[in-house]
């Protein structure tokens, strides 16, 4: 069975739908790569912002710092 015979058996419309579906999957997978990178960058930024702050030195009436 040749490729031409298989296309004729399945139908051109079916083949077009399958190729369109494959194209959609490829485009979505390519779009997922930069989105995953952006998610990792946002996660790193959130970790950086969520760090506890260092204690603020305060002055006591006797003049020293704690």
C-alpha positions in Angstrom: 0.0 0.0 0.0 1.6 3.3 -1.1 1.2 6.7 0.6 -1.0 7.9 -2.3 -3.3 4.9 -1.8 -3.5 5.5 1.9 -4.4 9.2 1.4 -7.0 8.3 -1.1 -8.5 5.7 1.3 -8.5 8.0 4.3 -9.6 11.1 2.4 -8.0 14.4 1.8 -10.2 16.1 4.4 -9.1 13.6 7.1 -5.5 14.1 6.2 -5.9 17.9 6.4 -7.5 17.7 9.8 -4.7 15.4 11.1 -2.0 17.8 9.7 -3.7 20.8 11.2 -3.9 19.1 14.6 -0.2 18.2 14.4 0.6 21.8 13.5 -1.4 23.1 16.5 0.4 20.7 18.8 3.8 21.8 17.5 2.9 25.5 17.9 1.6 25.0 21.4 4.7 23.1 22.5 6.9 25.9 21.1 4.9 28.5 22.9 5.2 26.5 26.1 9.0 26.9 26.2 9.2 30.7 26.7 6.2 30.5 29.1 8.0 27.9 31.2 11.1 30.2 31.3 9.0 33.1 32.3 7.4 31.0 35.1 10.8 30.0 36.4 12.0 33.7 36.4 8.9 34.7 38.3 9.4 31.9 40.8 13.0 33.0 41.3 11.8 36.7 41.8 9.2 35.6 44.2 11.7 33.7 46.3 14.0 36.7 46.3 11.2 39.1 47.4 10.0 36.7 50.1 13.3 36.5 51.9 13.1 37.8 55.5 14.5 41.2 56.0 17.6 41.6 58.1 17.0 43.1 61.6 17.0 46.9 61.7 19.5 48.3 64.2 17.8 50.4 66.8 19.3 53.1 69.1 18.7 52.9 72.8 18.5 55.9 75.1 21.9 55.0 76.6 23.5 55.5 73.1 24.3 52.0 72.1 23.0 49.8 69.4 21.6 46.4 69.9 
